[in-house]
Structures are given as C-alpha cells and as structure tokens.
C-alpha cells in the first residue's frame, strides 16, 4: 500500500512541475487605416530589461521553469515595427535616415505563488525616441497588460501566443499614437 501511495504522490508532484521554455517572439501589429505618413526613419530596438528571463511558468519548481525568448527579442520587435511603419508609408530602408529608437523596458509573465497555476498576468512596457527631418525629438511611453484566468497551466503554444499578444498590444499602442503620427508627417 505504501508503494502505491508513494507512486501516487510522485505522479501528483511531477504533474505540478513545469519545464523551462524558450518562446519564439513574433508580435503582430496592424497599421492604422488611412495612415499615409511618408518620410524616412531608421528603426533600432534595444532590450533594456534587467534580465533575459520573461518569468516563471510556476509550479512546484518555479525557479527552474523559466520563460525566455528563444530568438532575439529586440530584432523581433524591430521587425514588427518595420512592417507596420512601412505599411503606413514610412521609408524604413535607409540606414542614414532619422533615428526611430524603441526601448523594451519590461516584458513579464507572472503566475500566483504556489504549486497550482490559476492565473497568468503579462506586462509589457516600451518607450520610443524619434527624430524628424526638422531635428525635433518625440518621446513616447506605452504599456499593456494582459490577465487570463486558467484552469491549468498554459501549454508551450499558449504561452507563446500570450507573450506575442501582449507585445503586439504595446506596439499597437505605439503605431496608433496620434501624436507620433503627426510628428512623422
């Protein structure tokens, strides 16, 4: 009987353990309808987070179940911004154009303490610094958060979708910024 009790306990604890995960970062951004900005910028993105760890998947061994970007986070954000601004009529192909700098300040994945994951909270913050053809600067800050209640810990695919969703949301706020659009015209 002790054998079966021990086996059952081992299975339960193993079910609460999460593996580390590398997430393929590929946020999507939609260009606002009717935006035809013109001009040229050279986009660069910088990962300014203090740690490459996005968060922990939780579970019994939360310290070893870390989430990280499996590709270059800054390049993925730059790619999404390139695509959206290009559709908005901005020439992004010239390296000698005015700088459009994106700083990724925060990307977090948070689950409640304990062995059972019931909720996932994600947060993303970016800031930008852009110069126009007159030599003026525009500074912007954007943030997004996403909270999901879950019946069980999200799968690898769901985690990837959630992380890309919160990044897409914060980048969408950036391209939708009317002040930025007026500045780039």
N, C-alpha and C positions, 0 to 999 in steps of 0.2 A: 504494500500500500504506500509506503514511504517513497518507493521508486516512482509511482505514478504521480504522487503529489509533487515531487521534485521535478519531474518531467513537465507537468502542467505549469508550474511556476516558471521554469526556464522558457517555455513557449510564450507565456504571457510577457515576460521581461524582454524577450527577443522581439516580440511584436511592437514594443514601445521604443525600440532602438531605431534610429534613423541613420542612413548613410550620408556622408558628405556629398555635396552636389556642385557640379560646375554648370552654370546656366549659360546658354547661348543668348547673348544680348542682341536684340534686333527690334528696337522700338519702331512703331509706325506713327507717322504724322500726316495729317491731311492739310493741304494748302487751303486757306480760306477762299471761298468762291469769289471770283471777281477781282482778286488781288493781282495787280499788274504793276510791280514796283520799279523795275528797271535798276540800273546801277550795277556795281560790281563789288563783291566782298571776297575776302579770303578767310574761310572759316577754319578755326582751330578749336579743339576741345581739350580740356585738361581735367584729369581725375584728381580732385583736390581732397578726396576723403582721407581720413587719417589711417584707414585700414582697408585692405582689399576685400575683407570679409563683408558680405552684404548682411548676413545674420546667421541665426541658427535655426535649423528645422525643428528643434525641440526634442522632446522625448527624454528617456532616462539618461542618455549620454549626450546631452545638449552641447557640451564643449567640443565633442568630436563630430558633430553633424552640421558642419558649417556650409553655408552657401557662398559661392564665389562666382564671379564672371568667368566663363570658360574662354572668352575671347576678349579683345581689347575694348573695354568699356568706353573710353574716350573716342576711339575710332568708330564705334557703333553709333554713338550719339552724333558725332560729326556727320556720318553717312545719312542719318535721318534728317538732320538739319539741311545738309546739302540738297537732298531730294526735295524737301518742302520749299526751300527758298528758290530753288531752280524753277519749280513749277510756278512760283509767284513772280517770275520774270527777272530774278536777280542772277547776274552772271557770277557763277562761283568757280569758274575755271582759271581765273588769273591769279597767280601767286603774288603779284605785285599790287593787288587791289587793296582797298581799305580793310583793316582787320575786323573780324567778327569773332570774338573770343567767347567760348562757352566754358564755364567752370562748373563741374559736377561737385557740389558740396556735400550732398547727402544722398545715400541710397540704402535704406534699411528694410529689413524683414524681421518682424518681431512676433513671437508667439508667447502665450502666457507661461509663467513658471510652472513646472510640474511635468509629469510623465505623459499626460494626455493633451494633445493639441485640439483646442476647440475654436480657436480664432487666429486669424493671421492679419497683421497690420503692416502695411508697406508705406514708406515715405520717401519722397524724392524732392530735392531742392537743387536748383541751378541758378546761376547768375550769368549775365552777359555783359560784355563791354564792346561797343561797336563804334567805329569812327566813320563819318560820312565824307563825302567829297569836299565839303567846306572845312573839314578839320575839326568839327564838333564831335563830342562823345555822347553816347547814350548808354546808360547803365540800367539794367533791369534785373529783378529777382522774381523767381517763380517757384511755387511749391505745389505739390499734390500729395494726397494720401489716399489710401485705399484700405478698407477694412472688410474682411469676409469672415463670417461665422462658418465653421466647417464641422461635419460630423466625424471626420477622421483627418489625419494629417494629409495635406495635399501631395499628390504624386509629383514626380520629377517634371512631367509635362505641365501640370497645373502651376507649379512654382515658376517655371519659365514664362508661362503666359501671364501670371500676375506681375512678375518683375517687369516684363516688357510693357504691360498695360500701364503701370504707374509711371514708367519712364516716358511712354508715349503721351500720357496725360500732361506731364510737366512741360514737355517740348511743345505740345499743342497750345498750352497757355502762352508760350513764348511767341509762336508764329501768329497767334490770334491777337497779340498785343497791338492795339490801335496806335499807341504812341510809337512803338517800334516801326510799324508800317509807315506812318507819316514821316518818321525820321529817315527811312531808307529811300523815300521818293525823291 
